[in-house]
Amino acid sequence: MKAFTFKKLAIAATAWTLLASPAGAQDATAPPTPQMAAPLAIEVTPFVSVGSRGSSPVGAAISFPLGSSFSIESEVAYRRGEGHLNALSSSANLLYALPRLGLATPYLATGAGLAQYGAPITSREGSVIGTEPAIRFEVNAGGGLKVPVDDGWGMRTDARWFKSFGRNGSEHFRVSQGVSFDVGKP
């Protein structure tokens, strides 16, 4: 039931982003307008997420263009974790822009970073009696869709799978919705 709900949420977020973009016909011989050109500005994206961990992370990502198709991104997020832990995570990601769909730009993402978790503390009988903070290395993979609203900002939907390693390592999914702002040329 839980996976079905997240699947519906991911589909709804993607549909909402696609519907928000005007998808008009484009003349192949016309010179590219500023909205059609590949973004080569530094972007800041505050976001809110829903995920399979039960709490909704909020955070921000800063992406730096490496060319017309690649950018590198640094991301920091906060969530209320297991055992009322204030859990932070940070990652470095590589984004690859795919060919445009109308004004929307789909992309692929992969990266690695560190995340805080609440590791369970168990009694001698095996029952969980509390949690302690732990930091785990994690990798992520996924993709998303960027839709420009005008020359300076746009909407971004992102879905990712995360895998953490270590004794209490786990997997989880996250769907994020954010607003991207161009803050300057590199």
N, C-alpha and C positions, 0 to 999 in steps of 0.2 A: 504494500500500500504506500509506503514512504517513497520508494523509487518511482512509482507511478505519479505521485504528486510532483516530484522534482522534474520529471520528464514533461509534464504539462506546463510547469512554470517556465522551463527553458524554451519550450515551443512558443508560449505566450510572449515572453520577452523578445524573442527573435522576430515574431510577427509584428509586435508593437513597433520595433525599430524599423522594420521594412516598410510598414504603413506610414511611418513618420517621414519617409523620404519621398520627395516627388520623383517619380521614375518616368521622365519624359524621353522622347526619342532624341538622339543626338546625331548631328550631322558629322559624318566621318571626315569630311574635308574641312570643317571649321577648326580654327586654332583653339587649343585648350583654354578654357576660362580658368580663373584662379581656383574655383571650386573643383574643376576637373583635374588640375595638376596635382601631382603627388605632394603630400604635405612634407616640407622639409624644415619645419619649425619644431622647437622643443614643446612637448605637450605635457600638461599637468592634468590628471584625471582623478578627482575625488570620486569614490564609489561606495555603494552599499550592496551587500550580498545576502543571499540565502544559500545555505549549504546543508550537507548531510550530517554535520556535526551537531546540529541542534541550536546553535547560536548564530546570530547574523553578524558577520564581520563588517566593519567599516574601515576604509583606508584611503590611500592615495598612491597613484603611480606617476612617475615622471619618465617620459620616453625621449630618447635622443636619437635623431635620424643618423643612420650610417650610409644612406644612399636612398634611391627612390623606392626600394622594396624592403630593406632591412632597417630595423631600429632596435636599440637596446633599452631596456626598461628596468627601473628600480622601483620596487613596490614595498610599502609598509602597511600592515593591517592590524587592527585590534578587535578582539572579541572577548566576551565573557565566557571563560572556559570552564572546564570540569572542576567541581569543588569550589566554585566562585572565584576562580583564578582569573586575574587580568592578563590574558594571553596576547602576546605580540608575535608577529611574524614578519619576516623580511625576505625578499628574494630578488635575484637578478634574472631577467628574462630576455630572450631573443624573440622578436616579432618579425614575421614575414608577411608582407602585404600581397594578397592574391589579386587577380584582375577584378576591376570594378564591376558591380552589378548596379547599373544606373548611377546614382551618386554615391551609393554605399560601397565601402571597401571591406571585404572579408579579410581576415588574417589568421595565421597560425601562430601559436605561442608555445614556447618551452623554456624551462628555467630550473633553477635550484636555489635553495636558501635554508634558513633556520626558522623553526617555529616552536613556540612554547606550548606545552600540554600539561594537563593535570594527570600525573602518573598515579595509579591507584595504590593505596597502602592497605594491605590485607592483614587480618588477624591470623593467629595460628590455626584457627578453624577454617580459614579461607574466605571469610566474608570481608567486603570492602569497608574499612572504617574511616577512610579519609583519602585525601589526595596531597601530593607534593609537586611543586613545579619541576618540570623537566624540559630540556631543550633537545630537539631532534632535527637532524638533517632531513630535508624533504626535496623531492623533485616534483615538477608539474608539467602538464602538457594540455593543450586545448586550442581554443581559438575564439574568434568573435567577429563582431561587425562594427565598423565605425561609419556613422552617418553625419556628414557636415550639415549644420544648420545655416551658418554663413561662413565668411572667411576666417573668423576668429574662434569659433567654438562649434561643438557638435556632440552627438550622443554616442555612447559606446556600450555595447553589450558583450559580455565575456563569459565563457563557460570553461572551467578547468577541472582536471582530475589531479589530485595530490596524493603522493605516496611518501610516508615518513618511514625512517629506518630506525633500528634499535630494538631493545627488549619490548617496549610497548608501542612499536611502530604500527601505523594504521593507514588506511586509504579513506579519502573523502572527496566529494565533489562540491563545486561552488559555482553559482551563477551570479554575476555582478552586473549592475547597471550604473553607469557613471556619466558625467558630463566632462568632456575634454576641452581644455582651453589652450590655445597657442600662446606661448609666453615669449617667444623670440626666436630669431634665427641662430643656429649654432655658430 
